[in-house]
Amino acid sequence: MIKLVTFGETMVQYNARYTGPYRESTDYLMDCAGAESNVVVNIGKLNIPRTETTWISRLGDDEAGNLIQKELEGKTRVVAPCYEGENTGISYLNHHEDGEHVKTYFRKGSAASRLTFDEVQPHLMGCDLLHVTGITPALSETCRDTIFRTLHCTASTNTPVSFDLNYREPLWDSNDAKPIFEEMLSMSSIFKLGYDEAEMIWRRGWSAEQYARHFQNLNRGIVIITLGSDGALAFDGSTTVSDPGFIVNVVDPVGAGDAFVAGLLGGIVQNSKPRKFLDLDPIARVPYLRAALRIANVCGALACTRRGDTAAMPTMNGVEKFLSHNGILN
């Protein structure tokens, strides 16, 4: 059994069924939206044998919290009690005529912002991979402490860490986020970010490969940079692996990054435990990394074709059918 653990805030998202700016009383589709829970739910949809996922959080004892528990139960192992007197975060997602997608958050002081290391620690025993994002440390000082105590704990047990940057500009300024991200990056084994995020935070004007080499010098693991419709590249300190993107009818790109991460991690764990994958000789690892990157790109592309954070995530059979339809053989 391969055990994947993650923690962070999941909100109820109201995804607009109309085009235009936020209007509270207008028609919305209710969905669960949380980068961390999205990843483990999506991994579950890939139907990878002998894989167990756990999502840890806190919820308010309210309609949103009860909905999240109900929606996620059975899709991942949920460790997220509802606390009386606390609130669950919510967000509104609006789609503008110019193609821009805008989120409006109501999450300050949420139950999840009070998540402590003591609530996470019991679930780290026997963990094969911890997945974290750059959203959690932005939520509160408590969450920031939880992130770093957890990372120090996994370092002491040599547990691999997947870190998705997931910069959220409404939550904090890039200058405040940068040193936190760099410290988290240095403690990660697999680091994923978008090229646009690299430019927004580090502003070096480098190519994607230059950024990948820079970040790999910091974590000495694997760095993956996504390039939108141009696909993604990975660098492990020895070899650069790239995979082209796919042209799809984009309906809603929100959640595509989480689908990409789920495809990447799913592609890795379907062949071996993360530690074994990371310890492989670089030359021997290339075909596995290339295959995982291709699965990730398919998952990210298909997630753009429907509204909802996890609705369009395919099964592994769906990935294979998509590749076959596009004339691509693994």
C-alpha positions in Angstrom: 0.0 0.0 0.0 1.3 3.5 -0.9 0.1 6.1 1.5 -0.3 9.8 0.3 -1.2 12.5 2.9 -2.1 16.1 2.4 -3.7 18.9 4.4 -5.2 22.3 3.8 -8.4 24.3 3.4 -11.3 23.2 1.2 -14.1 25.6 0.6 -17.5 25.4 -1.0 -17.1 27.1 -4.4 -20.0 28.8 -6.1 -19.2 28.5 -9.8 -21.2 30.9 -11.9 -23.4 29.5 -14.6 -23.5 32.9 -16.3 -20.8 35.2 -17.8 -20.0 38.3 -15.9 -18.8 39.7 -12.5 -19.8 38.5 -9.1 -23.5 38.7 -8.2 -24.4 36.9 -5.0 -28.0 36.2 -5.9 -27.4 34.8 -9.4 -27.2 31.1 -10.5 -24.2 29.2 -9.3 -23.1 25.6 -9.3 -22.0 24.4 -5.8 -18.8 22.4 -5.7 -15.9 21.6 -3.3 -12.8 23.6 -4.0 -9.5 23.0 -2.3 -6.1 22.5 -4.0 -5.0 19.7 -1.6 -8.3 17.8 -1.5 -8.6 18.2 -5.3 -5.3 16.4 -5.8 -6.1 13.4 -3.7 -9.7 13.1 -5.0 -8.3 13.2 -8.5 -5.7 10.6 -7.7 -8.6 8.4 -6.6 -10.2 8.9 -10.0 -7.1 7.5 -11.7 -7.9 4.1 -10.1 -4.3 3.3 -9.1 -4.1 0.0 -7.2 -2.8 -0.2 -3.7 -2.9 3.6 -3.1 -4.5 5.2 0.0 -5.0 9.0 0.3 -5.8 11.1 3.3 -6.9 14.7 3.5 -6.6 16.6 6.8 -8.4 19.8 7.7 -10.9 21.6 9.9 -14.4 22.6 8.9 -17.1 24.8 10.5 -20.2 23.1 11.7 -22.3 24.8 9.0 -23.9 24.0 5.7 -20.7 24.4 3.8 -18.7 22.2 6.1 -21.4 19.5 6.1 -21.5 19.6 2.3 -17.7 19.2 2.0 -17.7 16.2 4.3 -20.5 14.6 2.4 -19.0 15.2 -1.0 -15.5 14.0 -0.1 -16.4 11.0 1.9 -15.5 7.8 0.0 -13.3 9.7 -2.4 -10.4 10.0 0.0 -9.9 9.4 3.7 -11.3 12.5 5.3 -9.9 13.7 8.6 -11.8 17.1 8.9 -14.1 17.5 12.0 -16.8 20.2 11.9 -16.3 22.6 14.8 -19.3 24.4 16.4 -19.0 28.2 16.3 -16.4 28.2 13.5 -17.0 28.8 9.8 -16.1 27.1 6.6 -14.5 29.2 3.8 -16.4 29.8 0.6 -15.5 31.3 -2.7 -17.3 32.6 -5.8 -15.9 31.8 -9.3 -16.9 34.1 -12.1 -16.2 33.9 -15.8 -15.8 37.2 -17.7 -16.5 37.8 -21.4 -12.7 38.4 -22.0 -11.9 34.9 -20.9 -10.7 36.0 -17.4 -11.8 33.8 -14.4 -12.1 35.7 -11.1 -12.3 34.3 -7.6 -13.9 36.1 -4.7 -13.0 34.7 -1.3 -14.9 34.6 2.0 -12.4 32.6 4.0 -10.6 34.9 6.6 -10.6 33.3 10.1 -12.0 30.1 8.8 -11.9 26.8 10.7 -9.1 25.6 8.4 -6.9 28.6 9.2 -6.6 27.1 12.8 -5.2 23.8 11.7 -2.3 22.8 13.9 0.6 20.4 13.6 -0.8 18.3 16.4 -3.8 17.5 14.2 -1.5 16.5 11.2 1.2 14.6 13.0 -0.7 11.4 13.8 -1.3 10.8 10.2 2.3 11.1 9.0 3.3 7.7 10.4 3.9 5.3 7.5 3.3 8.1 5.0 5.0 7.5 1.6 4.4 11.0 0.2 3.3 14.3 1.7 1.7 16.8 -0.6 1.6 20.5 0.3 0.8 23.8 -1.4 1.8 27.4 -1.1 -1.8 28.3 -0.2 -1.7 26.9 3.4 1.0 29.1 4.8 -0.8 32.2 3.5 -3.9 31.4 5.6 -2.6 32.3 9.0 0.5 32.2 11.3 -0.9 29.0 12.7 -1.0 27.3 9.3 2.5 28.6 8.5 3.8 27.0 11.7 1.9 23.8 10.8 3.5 23.7 7.4 7.1 24.0 8.6 6.7 21.7 11.6 5.3 19.1 9.3 8.1 19.6 6.7 10.7 19.2 9.5 8.9 16.1 10.6 9.0 14.5 7.1 12.6 15.5 6.7 13.5 13.6 9.9 11.9 10.4 8.5 13.2 10.9 4.9 9.6 11.1 3.6 9.3 12.6 0.1 7.4 15.9 -0.2 5.5 17.1 -3.2 5.1 20.9 -3.2 2.8 22.8 -5.6 3.5 26.5 -5.5 -0.1 27.5 -6.1 0.5 31.2 -5.5 -2.8 33.1 -4.6 -2.3 36.8 -5.1 -5.5 37.8 -3.1 -4.0 36.1 -0.1 -0.6 37.7 0.2 1.9 39.9 -1.6 4.6 38.2 -3.7 7.4 39.8 -1.7 6.0 38.2 1.5 5.4 34.9 -0.2 8.8 34.5 -1.8 11.0 33.7 1.3 8.3 31.3 2.5 8.2 29.5 -0.8 12.0 29.3 -1.0 12.2 27.7 2.4 9.4 25.2 1.5 11.1 24.5 -1.8 14.4 23.6 -0.1 12.5 20.9 1.9 10.7 19.5 -1.1 11.4 16.4 -3.2 9.1 17.3 -6.1 8.4 21.0 -6.8 5.8 22.1 -9.4 4.9 25.6 -10.5 3.7 27.4 -13.5 6.1 29.5 -15.6 3.8 32.5 -15.0 4.1 32.0 -11.2 7.9 31.9 -11.5 7.9 35.2 -13.3 5.4 36.7 -10.9 7.4 35.8 -7.8 11.1 35.7 -8.9 10.9 38.1 -11.9 14.2 37.0 -13.4 13.1 37.0 -17.0 14.6 33.5 -17.5 13.4 30.7 -19.7 11.5 27.8 -18.1 14.6 25.6 -18.2 16.7 28.3 -16.5 14.1 28.5 -13.7 14.0 24.7 -13.4 17.8 24.5 -13.0 17.8 27.3 -10.4 15.0 25.7 -8.3 16.6 22.2 -8.6 19.8 23.7 -7.1 17.7 24.6 -4.1 15.8 21.3 -3.6 18.1 18.7 -5.2 15.1 16.8 -6.3 12.8 17.1 -9.3 11.3 20.4 -10.6 8.4 20.6 -12.9 7.3 23.8 -14.7 4.0 24.0 -16.6 3.7 26.0 -19.7 0.0 26.2 -20.3 -1.0 24.8 -23.7 2.7 24.2 -24.5 2.9 21.4 -22.0 5.5 21.1 -19.3 9.1 20.3 -18.6 10.9 18.5 -15.7 14.5 18.7 -14.6 16.0 16.3 -12.0 19.6 17.7 -11.9 20.7 15.5 -14.8 18.1 15.4 -17.5 15.5 17.8 -18.9 12.3 16.0 -19.9 9.6 17.9 -21.8 6.2 16.9 -23.0 3.9 19.0 -25.3 0.5 20.2 -24.3 -2.9 19.5 -26.0 -5.3 21.8 -27.7 -8.8 21.4 -26.1 -11.9 23.5 -25.9 -11.4 25.4 -22.7 -14.5 25.9 -20.6 -13.0 26.4 -17.2 -9.3 26.3 -16.5 -9.7 26.4 -12.7 -8.5 23.1 -11.2 -6.3 22.2 -14.2 -3.2 22.6 -12.1 -4.5 20.2 -9.4 -5.4 17.7 -12.1 -1.9 18.0 -13.5 -0.4 17.3 -10.1 -2.7 14.4 -9.5 -1.7 12.9 -12.9 2.0 13.5 -12.2 1.9 11.8 -8.8 -0.5 9.1 -10.0 1.9 8.4 -12.9 4.7 8.0 -10.4 3.1 5.8 -7.8 1.5 3.5 -10.4 5.0 2.2 -11.0 6.8 2.4 -7.6 6.9 4.1 -4.2 7.9 7.7 -4.4 11.1 7.1 -2.4 12.2 4.4 -4.8 11.3 6.6 -7.8 13.4 9.4 -6.5 16.4 7.1 -5.7 16.5 5.7 -9.2 19.6 6.3 -11.3 18.7 9.4 -13.4 19.0 7.5 -16.7 16.7 4.7 -15.4 14.2 7.3 -14.1 13.7 9.2 -17.4 11.1 6.9 -19.0 9.0 6.9 -15.8 9.3 10.7 -15.5 8.4 11.2 -19.1 5.3 8.9 -18.8 4.2 10.7 -15.6 4.6 14.0 -17.3 2.4 12.9 -20.2 -0.3 11.6 -17.9 -0.2 15.0 -16.0 -0.6 17.0 -19.3 -3.6 14.9 -20.3 -5.2 15.3 -16.9 -4.6 19.1 -16.9 -6.0 19.5 -20.4 -9.1 17.5 -19.8 -9.8 19.4 -16.5 -10.3 22.5 -18.7 -13.1 21.0 -20.7 -15.8 21.2 -18.0 -16.8 23.4 -15.1 -16.0 22.2 -11.6 -12.6 21.5 -9.9 -12.6 17.7 -10.2 -15.6 17.0 -12.6 -13.5 16.6 -15.7 -10.6 14.6 -14.2 -10.3 11.3 -16.2 -9.6 7.8 -15.1 -6.4 6.2 -16.3 -8.5 4.4 -18.9 -9.7 7.9 -20.0 -6.1 9.1 -20.3 -5.2 6.2 -22.5 -8.3 6.7 -24.7 -7.4 10.4 -25.1 -3.9 9.6 -26.1 -5.1 6.9 -28.5 -7.6 9.3 -30.0 -4.8 11.9 -30.6 -2.6 9.3 -32.2 -0.1 9.3 -29.3 1.4 6.0 -28.1 3.1 5.8 -24.7 
